[in-house]
Amino acid sequence: MNKTKEIWIAGFALFSLFFGAGNLILPPNLGVNAGEDWWIVVLGFIATAIIIPILAIFAHAKLQGTLYDFGKKVSPVFSTLFCFLIYIIAIAIPSPRTAAVTHEMAIQPFFDSPAILTSIIYFVLVFLFSVNRSRIIGLIGKFLTPIIVIILFVIIGISFFVSSGTLEVTSFKNPFIDGVLEGYQTFDAIAGVVVGAVIIISLDYSNHNSFGERKRLIRKAGLIAGIGLLLIYGGLILSGALFASSFAENASRIDVLSGLSTQTLGSFGTTFLSVLVALACFTTAVGIVTGTADYIKGICNNSKAAYVATAAICSVIGIIVGSYNVGFIIDVAVPALMFLYPITIMLILLNVVPEKYTSKIVFRAVILVTFIFSIPDFLGFIIPRENLTGIKSIIPLAEHSLGWVLPAILVFVIFNVKKFGKA
């Protein structure tokens, strides 16, 4: 196999990792609210939905390890706790959300059945597929992604010609920040640190013998994946902005995606897309449950019983949370993401930076400061915001739920200046 072909195959593998069907409901709704500032929202969204996740793959290429290795420079206890929190969040939010998206897109429009029934059937099947390790899921996933991508490009292309072309005034106070925070909801930074190692290991390195060649392969593959995601996310955000006037003010994310599909593809096209998205969501849920069960199995001396028990627990949680509507699940996810995402982002960045700048003391200081200064952001979605006005007013960017950014950068710079100043 020639090197160019290997790069493209690796690029598509990375693209498939981050292209989650559940994520499709986010960009069009962003566009509807962004209006004429859609391009600013795109810049914010790609920062956390594309750039950070791709950097997670680069970090894995450097570490050649697992999720645990991302935080080991802080301490073994921290890294173990971080791993547990990541998996808990994965089974409690993105996995159940796939069931909710499936119900609202593929079941509710055609059948008058309760969400809890969909959730039960959905996660019973998830459990069965996870326990039996069927290769069918992998095969389905390989065919689904290209078909969905083609349909999305058709939707984006048609929207340019059939929309009025008029852009509404934005409803966002800070479009860039809103794009950044909505990018959290893709969970792709978490996907990058969890599944990235599997992708790195599975890549064909036959024509890339040295470590430097392998890193160049991954960098080029990451660029291909990033451009693909940018075209889809950016296109869907612009499409949402072009059709903004056709949606009710309180339209849900599902309503916007379905409405956009109907206005460009018609009823049949929308039905077809709904079925494909449902199947893609199912493969994602199986992947999350299987990955979590594998992790627990690994720390329990490869116990099959631990694997089955974990898969069962994940499925029960999925049934309960997945019975709620998508909007509610997204709202519930916000506090957890405000707590975990800043730490995840900084761990990714620290593991990408050359090692001479990231000693153990730098890791510990930066992560500690990130944690402390993200607490007001986290609490802001749990207690009344007016109770935090005082502290948020003295922390730069805290009013935008990014109060951890500048302190973390400052600490990184100070510790390195002290280190190299002494040298």
RAFEN-V163342 format. One record per residue. RES is the residue in three letters. SS is DSSP state (H for helix, E for strand, - for the rest). NEAR is the number of other ideal C-beta (glycine too) atoms within 8 Angstrom. Layout:
# RAFEN-V163342
[[RES	SS	NEAR] [RES	SS	NEAR]]
This chain:
# RAFEN-V163342
[[MET	-	6] [ASN	-	6] [LYS	H	8] [THR	H	6] [LYS	H	8] [GLU	H	15] [ILE	H	12] [TRP	H	10] [ILE	H	9] [ALA	H	15] [GLY	H	15] [PHE	H	10] [ALA	H	12] [LEU	H	15] [PHE	H	13] [SER	H	10] [LEU	H	12] [PHE	H	15] [PHE	-	13] [GLY	-	13] [ALA	H	14] [GLY	H	11] [ASN	H	12] [LEU	H	13] [ILE	H	12] [LEU	H	13] [PRO	H	14] [PRO	H	16] [ASN	H	14] [LEU	H	16] [GLY	H	17] [VAL	H	14] [ASN	H	11] [ALA	H	18] [GLY	H	13] [GLU	H	9] [ASP	H	10] [TRP	H	15] [TRP	H	7] [ILE	H	11] [VAL	H	18] [VAL	H	14] [LEU	H	10] [GLY	H	17] [PHE	H	18] [ILE	H	15] [ALA	H	12] [THR	H	16] [ALA	H	15] [ILE	H	14] [ILE	H	9] [ILE	H	15] [PRO	H	14] [ILE	H	14] [LEU	H	12] [ALA	H	13] [ILE	H	15] [PHE	H	13] [ALA	H	14] [HIS	H	15] [ALA	H	11] [LYS	H	9] [LEU	H	9] [GLN	-	6] [GLY	-	7] [THR	-	5] [LEU	H	11] [TYR	H	10] [ASP	H	9] [PHE	H	13] [GLY	-	13] [LYS	-	9] [LYS	-	9] [VAL	-	10] [SER	-	8] [PRO	H	6] [VAL	H	6] [PHE	H	10] [SER	H	14] [THR	H	9] [LEU	H	8] [PHE	H	13] [CYS	H	12] [PHE	H	8] [LEU	H	9] [ILE	H	14] [TYR	H	13] [ILE	H	8] [ILE	H	14] [ALA	H	15] [ILE	H	13] [ALA	H	10] [ILE	H	13] [PRO	H	13] [SER	H	17] [PRO	H	16] [ARG	H	15] [THR	H	15] [ALA	H	18] [ALA	H	16] [VAL	H	16] [THR	H	15] [HIS	H	14] [GLU	H	11] [MET	H	14] [ALA	H	11] [ILE	H	12] [GLN	-	10] [PRO	-	7] [PHE	-	6] [PHE	-	5] [ASP	-	2] [SER	-	7] [PRO	-	6] [ALA	H	12] [ILE	H	8] [LEU	H	8] [THR	H	15] [SER	H	17] [ILE	H	9] [ILE	H	8] [TYR	H	16] [PHE	H	15] [VAL	H	9] [LEU	H	9] [VAL	H	14] [PHE	H	12] [LEU	H	8] [PHE	H	12] [SER	H	14] [VAL	H	9] [ASN	H	6] [ARG	-	7] [SER	-	6] [ARG	-	6] [ILE	H	7] [ILE	H	12] [GLY	H	8] [LEU	H	8] [ILE	H	10] [GLY	H	11] [LYS	H	9] [PHE	H	8] [LEU	H	12] [THR	H	12] [PRO	H	8] [ILE	H	9] [ILE	H	15] [VAL	H	11] [ILE	H	8] [ILE	H	13] [LEU	H	12] [PHE	H	11] [VAL	H	10] [ILE	H	14] [ILE	H	13] [GLY	H	8] [ILE	H	10] [SER	H	15] [PHE	H	7] [PHE	H	6] [VAL	H	6] [SER	-	9] [SER	-	5] [GLY	-	5] [THR	-	6] [LEU	-	9] [GLU	-	9] [VAL	-	5] [THR	-	10] [SER	-	5] [PHE	-	10] [LYS	-	3] [ASN	-	7] [PRO	H	12] [PHE	H	10] [ILE	H	11] [ASP	H	15] [GLY	H	18] [VAL	H	13] [LEU	H	10] [GLU	H	13] [GLY	H	15] [TYR	H	13] [GLN	-	10] [THR	-	12] [PHE	-	12] [ASP	H	15] [ALA	H	15] [ILE	H	14] [ALA	H	13] [GLY	H	18] [VAL	H	15] [VAL	H	11] [VAL	H	10] [GLY	H	14] [ALA	H	10] [VAL	H	7] [ILE	H	13] [ILE	H	12] [ILE	H	6] [SER	H	6] [LEU	-	13] [ASP	-	8] [TYR	-	8] [SER	-	6] [ASN	-	10] [HIS	-	11] [ASN	-	5] [SER	-	6] [PHE	H	5] [GLY	H	6] [GLU	H	10] [ARG	H	12] [LYS	H	11] [ARG	H	9] [LEU	H	15] [ILE	H	14] [ARG	H	9] [LYS	H	11] [ALA	H	15] [GLY	H	13] [LEU	H	9] [ILE	H	15] [ALA	H	15] [GLY	H	11] [ILE	H	8] [GLY	H	12] [LEU	H	14] [LEU	H	11] [LEU	H	9] [ILE	H	14] [TYR	H	14] [GLY	H	11] [GLY	H	11] [LEU	H	16] [ILE	H	17] [LEU	H	14] [SER	H	16] [GLY	H	18] [ALA	H	15] [LEU	H	14] [PHE	-	14] [ALA	H	13] [SER	H	7] [SER	H	6] [PHE	-	11] [ALA	-	5] [GLU	-	4] [ASN	-	4] [ALA	-	10] [SER	-	11] [ARG	H	12] [ILE	H	11] [ASP	H	10] [VAL	H	15] [LEU	H	13] [SER	H	12] [GLY	H	12] [LEU	H	15] [SER	H	12] [THR	H	11] [GLN	H	9] [THR	H	13] [LEU	H	13] [GLY	H	7] [SER	H	6] [PHE	H	7] [GLY	H	12] [THR	H	12] [THR	H	9] [PHE	H	10] [LEU	H	12] [SER	H	12] [VAL	H	9] [LEU	H	13] [VAL	H	15] [ALA	H	14] [LEU	H	10] [ALA	H	14] [CYS	H	14] [PHE	H	14] [THR	H	13] [THR	H	14] [ALA	H	15] [VAL	H	12] [GLY	H	10] [ILE	H	13] [VAL	H	17] [THR	H	11] [GLY	H	12] [THR	H	14] [ALA	H	15] [ASP	H	9] [TYR	H	11] [ILE	H	12] [LYS	H	13] [GLY	H	7] [ILE	H	5] [CYS	-	8] [ASN	-	3] [ASN	-	6] [SER	-	8] [LYS	H	7] [ALA	H	6] [ALA	H	11] [TYR	H	13] [VAL	H	10] [ALA	H	8] [THR	H	12] [ALA	H	15] [ALA	H	9] [ILE	H	9] [CYS	H	15] [SER	H	14] [VAL	H	9] [ILE	H	12] [GLY	H	18] [ILE	H	14] [ILE	H	9] [VAL	H	12] [GLY	H	19] [SER	-	12] [TYR	-	10] [ASN	-	9] [VAL	H	13] [GLY	H	8] [PHE	H	8] [ILE	H	15] [ILE	H	11] [ASP	H	7] [VAL	H	10] [ALA	H	11] [VAL	H	10] [PRO	H	10] [ALA	H	11] [LEU	H	11] [MET	H	15] [PHE	H	10] [LEU	H	12] [TYR	H	12] [PRO	H	15] [ILE	H	13] [THR	H	12] [ILE	H	11] [MET	H	12] [LEU	H	13] [ILE	H	16] [LEU	H	9] [LEU	H	13] [ASN	H	11] [VAL	H	9] [VAL	-	8] [PRO	-	5] [GLU	H	5] [LYS	H	4] [TYR	H	9] [THR	-	11] [SER	-	9] [LYS	H	7] [ILE	H	7] [VAL	H	14] [PHE	H	12] [ARG	H	11] [ALA	H	11] [VAL	H	14] [ILE	H	15] [LEU	H	8] [VAL	H	12] [THR	H	14] [PHE	H	11] [ILE	H	8] [PHE	H	13] [SER	H	14] [ILE	H	8] [PRO	H	13] [ASP	H	14] [PHE	H	11] [LEU	H	9] [GLY	-	12] [PHE	-	8] [ILE	-	6] [ILE	-	7] [PRO	-	4] [ARG	H	8] [GLU	H	5] [ASN	H	6] [LEU	H	11] [THR	H	8] [GLY	H	6] [ILE	H	9] [LYS	H	13] [SER	H	8] [ILE	H	6] [ILE	-	11] [PRO	-	5] [LEU	-	9] [ALA	H	15] [GLU	H	6] [HIS	H	7] [SER	-	10] [LEU	-	10] [GLY	-	15] [TRP	H	12] [VAL	H	9] [LEU	H	8] [PRO	H	13] [ALA	H	14] [ILE	H	8] [LEU	H	8] [VAL	H	11] [PHE	H	12] [VAL	H	8] [ILE	H	8] [PHE	H	13] [ASN	H	10] [VAL	H	8] [LYS	H	8] [LYS	H	10] [PHE	H	7] [GLY	H	6] [LYS	H	5] [ALA	-	4]]
